[in-house]
Every structure is written in structure tokens, then in C-alpha cells.
Amino acid sequence: MTGRTDAVRTPRGALVGVDPANPLAGLVVFQYNPDEMTRRLVARTAEGDDGTGGARSEALRLTGAPIETISLAVEVDATDQLADGDPQAVLLGIHPQLAALEMLLYPKSSVVLENMALTAVGTIELVPMEAPLTLLVWGSRVLPVRLTSFSITEQAYDSQLNPIRARADLELRVLSYSDLSVTSPGHHLFLAHQIAKETMATLSARSAAGRAVTGGIGGVFR
């Protein structure tokens, strides 16, 4: 007889740069899921983000989805790979993982070279380079985001000064249908995300209403 063990697999969070020409270059799977994530939402109103100005009739109007920012810290550690003799980790440490993260902020070198060639032949106006659509994959949530900034703290090195342990503090801006054109896949991903939120909010309201009926109004706040 052979035993059978059912292991619970925890899904890994990830940042995915959607680039059909090079689908692996923008893939950053979190080695360890962060313990916490800070999300900040600011209403997008007719008055403006600071809440000042505008007529009284505009006080409750929303001009789009809220502006949401996300902060989280990602740990990268090559200790296990080095212990297993992984040749890439032995040769490069965690340089490849950090490079994959950094490339989400870089324009393609091929486009940079192309623009340099156009400039050399006298082209006056160049179209700004466009980054691939980046998705934050976190369980059932798949959000289009822009990686606005991050800091990397390299915490340990091997004998060749390759980093082997680091923490990356990421700042993300969620891109909604208010930011993306209707032709962008991110536009529809965010709309589906909002519809899922509306469904969960309805479930929460029904649960609260049920507690109010069975336990009185005071039961809602217990």
C-alpha cells in the first residue's frame, strides 16, 4: 500500500508584464507572499482630489473609479537554491529576479535604439515609449497596475558580491477604466474586478440585514 498526502498549495502573488513578444521577461512570481498589503483609495470627484471647489450640486458626483494605490514588500532569497546547488543562483545570486522586477520600469532597448536611429536621420517628433500592461495577480484579484516606484534593500551577498537576499518595497497605482481606453484588456479586467466587489458588498449587506432582524439593530454592531 502506498500512502497519499494532499498538500494544500498556496497560490503565489505575481506581477505580470503582458508583452506577447517576450512573455517571460515581465514575469515576477513572488517567492514568498507578503504578510501585508496597504491599499489607499481616493474618491475621483467633480470637485477634484483635494475635495475643494465645485458647486453644491456636484458634491456627491463621482467622475470615475477611485484612485487606488498599493504598497507591499517582496522578499527575495537565494538561500534554498544555493543549498541545492542551483547553477543560476550560484553564478548570479538573485540578479535575475531583481532584473525581472526592474524591467517593468524600463522601455525596451530595441525601441530606444530605434528612436536613436530616427533622431539621427532628423525625425523631430517621436512617440513616447509605451510600457507593457502590468497585472498584479493576487489570488482571485487580477488588477491592471502601473509600478510607479520601488526601492531595493540588498541584505546579503555571496563571495562574488552577487546579492543573495533582498527586500523590494513596491508602490503600485491601480489602473481603472477611468485610466485605460476601452480597447485595453486592463479596462475590462478592472470592470470585472468592480463587478466582483459589488457582488461581495451585496452579500455583506444581506448578512448585516439578517443579523439586524435576528438580533435587533444593536446586533449589527456586536
Secondary structure, DSSP 8 states (H G I E B T S, - for coil): -------------EEEEE-TTSTTTTEEE-SS--S--EEEEE--BTT-TTS--S-GGGTT-B-SS-EEEEEEEEEEE-HHHHHTT-HHHHHHTTHHHHHHHHGGGS--HHHHHHHHHHHHTT----------EEEEEETTEEEEEEEEEEEEEEEEE-TT--EEEEEEEEEEEE--TTTS-TTSHHHHHHHHHHHHHHHHHHHHHHHHHHHHHHH-HHHHT-
